[in-house]
């Protein structure tokens, strides 16, 4: 079937509403924003291969895009079914067209053709190919679409989603595998096109993701294609959303992934935009203001003191017994309960990033039956009482506490910071402690244990309470609980469900 460009072809559109038509190199794109340009639509297809034709139907907010091969269009549809494409901050919809090719009337479609030629010419000059065409098997490292990324001085967690968000600015990221080697967090990341890999390497090598830390070291990989077996928080193939999560490797729940990405991927990549994208300056400015972004000239500051209010007064003083809930998100230095307002406390974290994390994850959570409010305090530090002054034990210093989780740079704990959830991750369990013991222990915190699962070595387990509030309570009561044999139980929130 071919299609003329006069746009009166209403009858022929009917079939294009089928989501899962047979693959075709012509793709039907719907719900385009009114002012969108040909260049922006072409840009959607470029990472996947050569774009050979385009037809814009402005009045219908639709377009048809033809790629050189069916394989390229299949990759593109698979990719965008896993990652919703956006133009001008609006989601758009892409599916196979019933048309096998676009026959466009050149006089009516001249502008689109001119844009297509210009973009193709730019793409050809960017291609890092040396004089001769290179066969797939003899790709030199500089032309691989796969980058090897090492993160130096990883003081804060860098997740697979953070990498995806940073590198997607340069083109379609098809696959990512993350791993730890020689005690360093590393990743292999595959673009749809070697040109994108080269642009990303050029722009990002040596940049910091967060202030003064998490430095990207980027090289081309000798591999030209990654083989991803599982979609989970360690590896992902965005072209194949159907992959299993792998046994014992729970997939990141998409809702949590989105929330987590939103709160923690503070992507500090100045000038990191694909040539056709519009930078989201507002988001960058907001993140920079939060003092979390490695942008030149932005201080690593950020306020370290939190004001926590609406605490349950009967138990507010338990916050002085090392506040375990806040310690999930950073190292608590000092705590002070306000003398004339016992339902409020000041909590000082080790740095601005930790106070931001604690605030974004804990504000609005329920603790001892009350919804707590967590905001940044105007105080720069929590003052200790002057020598000889009795403040009725309302201030406590935890600076040298052995319970800090984040003292060691690059510690595994940095990778395990998740929003409060009903499922808890338990570790440091001695061999003598059985499932029944742990179920009883957690039931005694006043909640219901819904599910339990040991990891293979029995040193760690997942335990699910019936609500997030019950899990918060259990974490407060039982983090650092002495299980005997000099084992203190470690409790944190999990991103998995059982």
C-alpha positions in Angstrom: 0.0 0.0 0.0 1.3 3.4 -0.7 0.2 6.8 0.6 -0.2 10.1 -1.1 0.7 13.3 0.7 -2.5 15.2 0.2 -3.8 14.2 3.6 -7.3 13.3 2.3 -6.6 9.7 2.9 -9.0 9.3 5.9 -10.1 5.8 5.0 -6.6 4.5 5.1 -6.0 5.7 8.6 -8.5 3.5 10.2 -6.3 0.4 10.2 -3.5 2.4 11.7 -5.2 2.4 15.1 -4.2 -1.2 15.7 -1.5 -1.2 18.3 0.1 -4.5 17.3 0.0 -4.5 13.5 2.5 -6.4 11.4 6.0 -4.8 11.4 6.6 -2.3 8.7 9.4 0.2 8.0 6.7 2.9 8.0 5.7 4.0 11.5 2.6 5.9 12.4 3.2 8.6 15.1 0.1 10.1 16.9 -0.7 12.8 19.4 2.1 15.1 18.3 2.1 18.6 19.9 0.8 21.2 17.5 4.0 23.2 17.0 6.3 20.2 16.5 8.8 20.3 13.6 9.9 17.7 11.1 13.4 17.8 12.6 12.0 16.7 16.0 10.1 13.8 14.5 13.0 12.7 12.4 15.2 12.8 15.6 13.0 10.1 17.1 14.1 7.7 14.4 17.8 8.7 13.9 19.2 6.6 16.8 17.8 3.4 15.2 19.0 3.8 11.7 18.6 5.8 8.5 15.3 7.7 8.1 14.3 7.6 4.4 11.0 9.5 4.3 8.6 11.6 6.4 5.1 12.8 6.0 3.6 15.3 8.5 -0.2 15.5 8.8 -0.2 18.8 10.8 -4.0 19.1 11.0 -4.3 15.6 12.6 -1.2 15.9 14.9 0.1 12.8 13.2 3.1 11.9 11.1 4.5 8.9 9.2 8.2 8.1 9.4 9.9 5.6 7.1 13.1 3.9 8.1 15.5 2.2 5.8 15.0 -1.3 7.2 12.2 -3.1 8.9 14.8 -4.2 11.6 15.4 -0.6 12.5 11.7 0.1 12.9 11.2 -3.0 15.0 14.0 -1.9 17.3 12.5 1.6 17.5 9.0 0.3 18.3 10.3 -2.1 20.9 12.4 0.6 22.5 9.6 3.1 22.7 7.1 0.6 24.1 9.4 0.3 27.1 10.3 4.0 27.3 7.4 6.4 26.4 8.7 8.9 23.9 8.1 12.6 24.6 8.2 15.6 22.3 8.0 19.0 24.0 7.2 17.3 27.3 4.1 15.5 25.9 3.9 11.8 25.5 3.4 10.6 21.9 2.4 7.2 20.5 4.3 5.2 17.9 3.1 2.0 16.1 3.6 0.1 12.9 1.7 1.6 9.9 -0.3 -0.6 7.5 1.7 1.2 4.7 4.8 -0.7 3.6 6.4 2.4 2.1 5.7 6.2 1.8 5.2 7.5 -1.7 5.0 11.2 -1.1 4.2 13.9 -3.6 7.4 15.9 -3.7 5.8 19.2 -4.4 3.6 19.0 -1.4 6.3 17.5 0.8 9.2 19.6 -0.3 9.9 21.1 3.1 10.0 17.8 4.8 12.3 16.4 2.1 14.7 19.3 2.5 14.8 18.8 6.3 15.4 15.1 5.8 18.3 15.8 3.4 19.9 18.3 5.8 19.6 16.0 8.8 21.0 13.0 6.8 23.9 15.1 5.6 24.7 16.2 9.2 24.5 12.6 10.3 26.8 11.4 7.6 29.5 14.1 8.4 29.3 13.2 12.1 29.8 9.5 11.4 33.3 8.6 12.6 34.1 6.4 9.6 37.5 6.5 8.1 37.3 6.7 4.4 36.4 3.1 3.8 33.2 1.4 5.0 33.9 -0.9 7.8 32.3 -4.3 8.1 30.4 -5.1 11.3 33.0 -7.6 12.5 35.9 -5.3 12.1 34.5 -2.4 14.1 37.4 -0.5 15.7 36.8 0.4 19.4 36.2 4.1 18.4 33.2 3.0 16.4 31.5 0.7 18.9 28.1 1.8 20.0 29.0 0.3 23.5 30.6 2.5 26.2 32.4 1.2 29.2 31.7 3.5 32.2 33.6 3.5 35.5 32.4 5.7 38.3 35.2 7.1 40.4 34.8 8.3 44.0 31.3 7.0 44.2 30.1 8.8 47.4 26.4 8.6 46.5 24.5 5.8 44.8 24.4 5.7 41.0 21.6 3.5 39.8 21.0 2.1 36.3 18.1 4.5 36.0 20.4 7.5 36.7 22.8 6.3 34.0 19.9 5.9 31.6 18.6 9.4 32.2 22.1 11.0 31.7 23.0 9.1 28.6 19.6 9.2 26.9 20.3 12.9 26.2 22.5 11.7 23.4 20.3 9.2 21.7 18.4 6.0 22.3 20.0 3.8 25.0 19.2 0.2 24.1 20.9 -1.8 26.8 22.8 -1.3 30.1 24.6 -3.8 32.3 26.0 -2.7 35.7 28.5 -4.6 37.8 31.2 -4.1 40.4 34.8 -5.0 39.4 38.0 -4.3 41.4 35.7 -2.7 44.0 34.6 -0.2 41.4 31.0 0.4 40.1 31.1 -0.1 36.3 28.6 -0.2 33.5 28.4 -1.2 29.9 25.9 0.9 27.9 24.9 0.3 24.3 23.5 3.1 22.1 21.5 2.5 18.9 24.2 4.3 16.9 28.0 4.6 17.4 27.7 8.4 16.6 25.6 8.8 19.8 28.2 6.8 21.8 30.9 9.1 20.5 28.9 12.3 21.4 28.2 11.0 24.9 31.8 10.1 25.5 33.0 13.5 24.3 30.5 15.4 26.5 30.5 13.3 29.6 34.0 11.8 30.1 35.4 13.4 33.3 32.1 15.0 34.4 30.7 14.6 38.0 27.2 13.4 38.4 26.9 14.8 41.9 28.9 17.6 43.4 32.6 16.8 43.6 32.0 13.1 43.4 30.8 10.2 41.2 33.1 11.1 38.3 32.4 9.4 35.0 35.3 7.7 33.2 34.2 6.6 29.8 35.9 4.5 27.1 34.7 2.6 24.1 34.1 -1.1 24.7 35.6 -3.7 22.4 32.1 -5.3 22.4 29.7 -4.1 19.7 26.6 -5.8 21.1 25.5 -6.5 24.7 23.7 -9.7 25.6 21.3 -9.0 28.4 19.5 -11.9 30.0 17.5 -10.2 32.7 15.7 -6.9 33.2 16.3 -5.8 36.8 18.1 -3.1 38.6 21.5 -4.5 37.5 20.9 -5.0 33.8 18.2 -3.9 31.3 17.4 -4.4 27.6 15.1 -1.6 26.7 14.3 -3.2 23.4 12.9 -6.3 25.1 10.5 -5.5 27.9 9.5 -9.1 28.0 12.7 -10.4 29.6 12.5 -12.1 33.0 13.9 -10.5 36.1 16.1 -13.5 36.9 15.8 -15.7 39.9 16.6 -13.9 43.2 17.1 -10.7 41.3 13.9 -8.8 41.8 13.0 -6.3 39.1 12.7 -2.7 40.2 9.0 -1.9 40.6 8.4 0.7 37.8 6.5 3.0 40.1 9.4 3.0 42.7 11.9 3.3 39.9 10.1 6.4 38.6 9.9 7.9 42.1 13.5 7.1 42.8 14.7 8.4 39.5 12.8 11.6 40.1 14.2 12.2 43.5 17.8 11.1 43.1 18.9 11.5 39.5 20.2 15.0 39.8 21.7 15.0 36.4 24.5 17.3 36.4 25.5 17.3 32.9 26.0 20.8 31.6 25.4 21.1 27.9 24.4 17.5 27.7 21.7 17.6 25.1 21.3 15.9 21.8 21.6 18.5 19.0 17.8 18.3 18.5 16.6 18.4 22.1 15.5 21.4 24.1 17.3 21.5 27.5 15.1 21.4 30.5 16.8 24.4 32.1 14.2 24.7 34.9 14.8 21.2 36.1 18.6 21.7 36.0 18.2 25.0 37.9 16.0 23.4 40.6 18.4 20.5 41.0 21.4 22.9 41.2 19.5 24.9 43.8 19.2 21.8 45.9 23.0 21.8 46.0 23.1 18.3 44.6 24.5 18.7 41.2 28.0 18.6 39.9 27.7 21.8 37.9 30.6 24.2 37.7 30.2 27.0 40.2 27.5 25.3 42.3 28.5 24.8 45.9 28.1 21.3 47.4 26.4 23.0 50.3 22.7 22.5 50.9 21.4 22.7 54.5 22.3 19.8 56.7 19.7 20.4 59.4 16.1 19.1 59.2 13.1 20.3 61.1 10.8 17.3 61.9 7.4 18.2 63.2 4.1 16.6 64.2 5.9 13.9 66.0 3.9 11.8 68.5 4.8 13.5 71.8 4.5 10.4 73.9 7.3 8.8 71.9 9.1 11.8 70.5 12.0 11.2 72.9 12.7 7.8 71.3 14.2 9.8 68.5 17.1 10.5 70.9 17.9 6.8 71.0 19.7 7.0 67.6 17.0 7.8 65.1 17.1 4.7 62.9 14.6 5.9 60.4 16.7 8.9 59.4 19.8 6.8 59.4 18.5 4.9 56.4 19.2 8.1 54.3 22.4 9.4 55.9 24.6 9.6 59.0 22.7 11.4 61.7 25.1 13.7 63.6 22.9 15.4 66.2 19.3 15.4 67.4 17.6 18.1 69.5 13.9 18.0 70.7 12.6 21.5 71.0 12.2 22.5 74.6 8.9 24.3 74.3 7.5 22.2 71.4 8.0 18.5 72.2 6.4 17.4 69.0 9.3 18.8 66.9 13.0 18.0 66.6 16.0 19.2 64.7 18.1 16.5 63.1 21.5 17.3 61.7 22.8 15.0 58.8 26.4 14.6 57.6 25.8 16.7 54.5 23.2 18.5 52.3 22.6 15.6 50.0 21.7 13.3 52.9 19.3 15.8 54.4 17.7 16.2 50.9 17.3 12.4 50.6 15.8 12.1 54.1 13.4 15.0 53.4 12.2 13.7 50.0 11.7 10.2 51.3 10.3 10.8 54.8 8.1 13.9 54.6 4.5 12.8 54.8 5.2 9.3 56.1 3.3 7.9 59.1 5.3 7.3 62.3 3.7 6.2 65.6 0.3 7.0 64.1 1.0 10.6 63.1 2.0 12.0 59.6 5.4 13.6 60.1 6.5 16.8 58.3 10.2 17.0 57.3 11.5 20.3 56.0 14.9 22.0 55.8 15.6 24.1 59.0 16.9 27.6 58.9 19.6 26.5 61.5 23.0 25.6 60.1 23.9 23.3 62.9 22.4 21.8 66.1 24.1 23.4 69.0 25.2 21.2 71.9 24.3 22.6 75.4 27.0 24.7 76.9 29.2 23.1 79.6 27.3 22.8 82.9 24.0 23.6 81.4 21.2 21.1 81.9 18.9 20.8 78.8 17.1 17.8 80.4 18.8 15.4 78.0 16.9 16.9 74.9 20.1 17.1 72.8 22.1 14.1 71.7 25.4 13.9 69.7 25.8 10.9 67.4 28.9 12.1 65.6 31.0 9.1 66.6 28.2 6.5 66.5 29.4 3.0 65.3 25.9 2.7 63.7 26.5 5.1 60.8 25.8 3.4 57.5 27.6 5.8 55.1 31.0 6.5 56.7 32.9 4.4 54.1 32.9 6.0 50.6 31.6 3.6 48.0 29.9 1.4 50.7 27.3 -1.0 49.4 24.7 0.9 51.6 24.8 3.8 49.1 23.2 1.5 46.5 20.4 0.5 48.9 18.6 3.7 49.6 14.9 3.3 48.8 11.7 5.0 49.7 9.8 3.5 52.8 8.0 0.4 51.7 6.2 -2.5 53.4 9.1 -4.9 52.5 12.2 -4.8 54.7 15.6 -6.0 53.9 17.3 -7.8 56.8 21.0 -8.6 57.0 23.6 -9.8 59.5 21.4 -12.7 60.6 23.4 -15.3 62.6 23.1 -19.0 61.5 21.2 -20.0 64.6 18.2 -17.7 64.0 15.3 -19.3 62.1 12.5 -17.8 60.1 10.0 -18.4 63.0 12.3 -16.4 65.3 12.3 -13.4 63.0 8.6 -13.6 62.2 7.9 -13.5 66.0 10.3 -10.7 66.6 8.7 -8.5 63.9 5.1 -9.4 64.9 6.0 -8.1 68.4 6.4 -4.6 67.0 2.6 -4.4 66.6 2.2 -5.3 62.9 1.4 -8.3 60.8 4.2 -10.2 59.0 2.7 -11.1 55.6 5.6 -12.8 53.9 9.2 -13.9 54.6 12.0 -15.2 52.4 15.6 -16.0 53.2 18.3 -15.4 50.7 20.4 -18.4 49.7 23.1 -17.9 52.4 20.5 -17.3 55.2 22.5 -14.2 56.3 19.9 -11.9 54.7 16.2 -12.0 54.2 13.2 -10.1 52.9 10.3 -9.6 55.3 7.0 -8.0 54.3 4.7 -6.2 56.8 1.1 -5.4 55.9 1.6 -1.7 55.6 4.4 0.9 55.1 3.6 2.3 58.5 4.1 -1.1 60.2 7.4 -1.5 58.3 8.6 2.0 59.5 7.7 1.0 63.1 9.5 -2.3 62.8 12.6 -0.6 61.4 12.7 1.9 64.2 12.3 -0.8 66.8 14.6 -3.5 65.4 17.4 -1.9 63.4 20.6 -2.8 65.4 18.6 -5.3 67.5 21.0 -7.8 69.2 20.4 -11.3 67.9 23.2 -12.8 69.9 26.5 -14.2 68.7 27.6 -10.6 68.5 25.2 -10.1 65.5 23.2 -6.8 65.4 20.4 -7.0 62.9 20.5 -4.5 60.1 17.2 -3.3 58.7 16.5 -1.2 55.6 13.7 -0.7 53.1 13.7 -3.0 50.1 12.6 -2.1 46.6 11.3 -5.7 46.1 8.1 -7.4 47.0 7.9 -11.1 48.0 
